[in-house]
Amino acid sequence: MIRAVICDDEKAALNIIRHFIEAEMLPIEIAGTAENGRDAWNLIQREKPDLVFMDIHMPYMNGFEIIQKMKDSKVIIITAYDSFEYAQKALRLGAVDIILKPIDFQQLRQAIARAVGWNFTGNEVVDQILAYLYEHYNDKIDLETLARQIFCSESHLARSLKKYTGMTVVSFVHKIRIEKSRHMLKEEGLSVKEAAERAGYQNLNHFYKYFKQYTGMTPAAYMKKNGSRTAIDLAEKGTENGEEKL
């Protein structure tokens, strides 16, 4: 798993990057955050991250000064200044990409892909499995099809994924689907049925079963805690109709 740190003196930027990584279910662990240059440098020295999201203008030490001291870590610059001079200097110092504030999710996604691609585990087979599952989680996926897609045997595929993630293919797909559906319910205000279908579940009972298994609560309870009024009403209506009973 890729280990990353976020260094920015604006809490909004920190939260946006963290939210995106969690919402997209990327195999990236946020090892820490820092809101000034001094803390950022100490954090990077301590955690030795694979990826650093770095603001240029921070108290005590700016992003350029920190990058000059760094070794090995990939850097994505986050800045509010649209300047050719800044861009040129950042790239000269080895930054992989530059993202302007306010942060756009599509630009952030592309920057992360350029920085690390899908090389999350160091194992080529597992990286290919993850890439395929994250892109096709809402399709019908079975071991035979997956093995055919990445050109390896079913047994090798299953052993490799279990070794690096501790999960079977089926369990990992359910995990991705439920995390995606949580985002749809909370951030997009979809109904339970809409979220289930978009996540890849054609059977609502199956969706309820796995949602509770991975979150510890029903979709209705989750939306009461996190969702919009419309989503809550839809969830309660589904419960009254008995749709949550297995």
C-alpha positions in Angstrom: 0.0 0.0 0.0 1.2 3.5 -0.9 2.0 5.7 2.2 1.3 9.4 1.8 1.5 12.6 3.7 -0.4 15.9 3.1 1.4 19.2 3.8 -0.8 22.3 3.5 -1.6 25.2 5.8 -5.2 25.2 4.6 -7.3 22.6 6.5 -9.8 22.6 3.6 -7.1 21.3 1.2 -6.0 18.7 3.7 -9.6 17.5 4.0 -10.4 17.5 0.3 -7.4 15.3 -0.5 -8.1 12.9 2.3 -11.8 12.8 1.4 -11.0 12.0 -2.3 -8.6 9.1 -1.4 -11.2 7.6 1.0 -14.1 8.1 -1.4 -12.3 6.6 -4.3 -11.1 3.7 -2.1 -7.6 4.1 -3.3 -5.0 1.9 -1.6 -3.3 4.9 -0.1 -2.6 5.2 3.6 -2.5 8.8 4.9 0.5 8.5 7.3 0.1 12.1 8.6 -0.6 15.7 7.8 1.3 18.9 8.5 0.1 22.6 8.4 3.5 24.3 8.3 6.8 23.7 6.7 8.7 22.8 9.8 6.2 20.1 10.8 6.1 19.0 7.2 9.8 18.3 7.1 9.8 16.5 10.4 6.8 14.4 9.3 8.5 13.4 6.0 11.7 12.5 7.8 9.8 10.4 10.3 7.4 8.6 8.0 9.5 8.4 4.8 6.3 8.4 2.6 6.1 7.2 -1.0 3.9 10.2 -1.9 3.8 13.8 -0.7 1.1 16.3 -1.4 2.9 19.6 -0.9 1.7 23.2 -0.7 4.3 25.8 -1.8 3.5 28.6 0.7 3.6 27.5 4.3 4.9 29.1 7.5 8.5 28.5 8.6 9.6 26.7 5.4 8.1 26.7 1.9 7.4 23.7 -0.2 10.4 24.3 -2.5 12.8 24.3 0.4 11.4 21.0 1.6 11.5 19.3 -1.8 15.2 20.2 -2.1 15.9 18.3 1.1 13.8 15.2 0.1 14.9 11.9 -1.3 12.9 9.1 -3.0 9.3 10.4 -2.3 7.1 11.4 -5.2 5.7 14.9 -4.9 2.5 16.5 -6.1 2.5 20.2 -5.7 -0.7 21.9 -4.5 -0.8 25.7 -5.0 -3.1 28.6 -5.4 -0.6 30.4 -7.6 -0.9 29.9 -11.4 2.6 30.8 -12.3 4.8 29.5 -15.1 7.8 30.3 -12.9 6.5 28.2 -10.0 5.6 25.3 -12.3 9.0 25.4 -14.0 10.8 25.4 -10.6 8.6 22.6 -9.2 9.3 20.4 -12.2 13.0 21.1 -12.1 13.1 20.0 -8.5 11.4 16.8 -9.4 7.7 17.3 -8.7 5.6 14.8 -10.6 2.6 17.2 -11.1 1.1 20.5 -10.0 -2.5 21.0 -9.0 -4.1 24.4 -8.7 -6.5 25.4 -5.9 -9.4 25.0 -5.6 -8.6 21.3 -6.1 -10.5 19.5 -8.9 -11.1 15.8 -8.3 -10.3 14.9 -11.9 -7.0 16.7 -11.8 -6.2 15.1 -8.5 -7.0 11.6 -9.9 -4.8 12.2 -12.9 -1.9 13.5 -10.8 -2.0 10.5 -8.5 -2.1 8.2 -11.5 1.0 9.9 -12.9 2.7 9.7 -9.6 2.2 6.1 -8.6 0.0 4.5 -11.3 -1.3 1.2 -9.9 2.0 0.2 -8.4 0.6 -0.1 -4.9 1.9 -3.4 -3.7 5.2 -4.0 -5.6 3.7 -7.2 -6.9 2.7 -7.0 -10.6 -0.1 -9.6 -10.4 -1.7 -8.0 -7.4 -1.4 -4.5 -8.8 -3.1 -5.7 -12.0 -5.9 -7.3 -9.9 -6.4 -4.1 -7.9 -6.5 -2.0 -11.1 -9.1 -4.2 -12.7 -11.3 -4.5 -9.5 -11.3 -0.7 -8.8 -12.3 0.0 -12.4 -14.9 -2.9 -12.8 -16.2 -3.3 -9.3 -19.8 -2.9 -10.4 -19.5 -5.5 -13.2 -20.2 -9.2 -12.6 -16.7 -10.5 -11.6 -15.7 -14.1 -11.1 -12.3 -15.7 -10.6 -12.2 -17.2 -14.1 -12.8 -13.9 -15.9 -10.4 -12.0 -13.7 -7.6 -14.6 -14.3 -8.2 -14.4 -18.0 -7.9 -10.5 -17.9 -4.5 -10.5 -16.2 -3.2 -13.7 -17.9 -2.5 -15.9 -14.8 -4.0 -19.0 -13.3 -7.0 -18.8 -10.9 -5.1 -20.4 -8.1 -2.1 -18.0 -8.4 -4.4 -15.0 -8.6 -6.3 -16.1 -5.5 -3.2 -16.8 -3.4 -1.5 -13.5 -4.4 -4.5 -11.3 -3.5 -4.9 -13.1 -0.2 -1.3 -12.7 0.6 -1.2 -9.0 0.0 -4.7 -7.9 1.2 -5.7 -10.7 3.5 -9.0 -11.0 1.5 -10.5 -13.3 -1.1 -11.5 -11.8 -4.5 -15.2 -11.9 -3.6 -14.6 -10.3 -0.2 -12.5 -7.5 -1.7 -15.1 -6.8 -4.4 -17.8 -6.5 -1.7 -15.5 -4.2 0.3 -15.1 -1.9 -2.7 -18.8 -1.9 -3.6 -19.9 -1.1 -0.1 -17.4 1.8 0.3 -18.5 3.2 -3.1 -22.2 2.8 -2.1 -21.5 4.7 1.2 -20.2 7.6 -0.8 -23.2 7.5 -3.0 -25.6 7.6 -0.1 -23.7 10.2 1.9 -22.4 12.5 -0.8 -24.7 12.1 -3.7 -28.0 11.5 -1.8 -29.0 8.5 -3.8 -31.7 6.1 -2.6 -30.8 2.7 -1.3 -31.9 1.0 -4.5 -30.0 3.4 -6.8 -26.8 3.1 -4.7 -27.1 -0.7 -4.7 -27.5 -0.9 -8.4 -24.7 1.5 -9.2 -22.4 -0.4 -6.9 -23.2 -3.6 -8.7 -25.9 -5.3 -6.6 -29.0 -6.5 -8.5 -30.4 -8.1 -5.4 -31.3 -5.6 -2.6 -31.2 -8.3 0.1 -27.6 -9.1 -0.9 -26.8 -5.4 -0.7 -28.3 -5.0 2.8 -26.5 -8.1 4.0 -23.0 -6.9 2.9 -23.6 -3.3 3.8 -24.3 -4.4 7.4 -21.4 -6.8 7.4 -18.9 -4.1 6.3 -20.3 -1.1 8.1 -22.0 -2.6 11.2 -25.3 -0.8 10.4 -28.2 -1.0 7.9 -28.3 1.5 5.0 -31.2 3.3 6.7 -29.3 3.7 9.9 -26.2 4.9 8.0 -28.3 7.6 6.1 -30.0 8.7 9.3 -26.5 9.3 10.7 -24.9 10.8 7.5 -27.5 11.3 4.8 -29.8 14.0 3.5 -33.4 14.3 4.5 -34.5 12.9 1.1 -32.2 9.9 1.4 -33.4 9.3 5.0 -37.1 9.3 3.9 -36.3 6.9 1.1 -34.4 4.6 3.4 -37.2 4.6 6.0 -39.8 3.9 3.3 -37.7 0.9 2.2 -37.6 -0.4 5.7 -41.3 0.0 6.2 -41.8 -2.1 3.0 -39.7 -4.8 4.5 -36.9 -4.5 2.0 -34.2 -4.7 4.7 -35.4 -8.1 6.0 -33.1 -11.0 4.9 
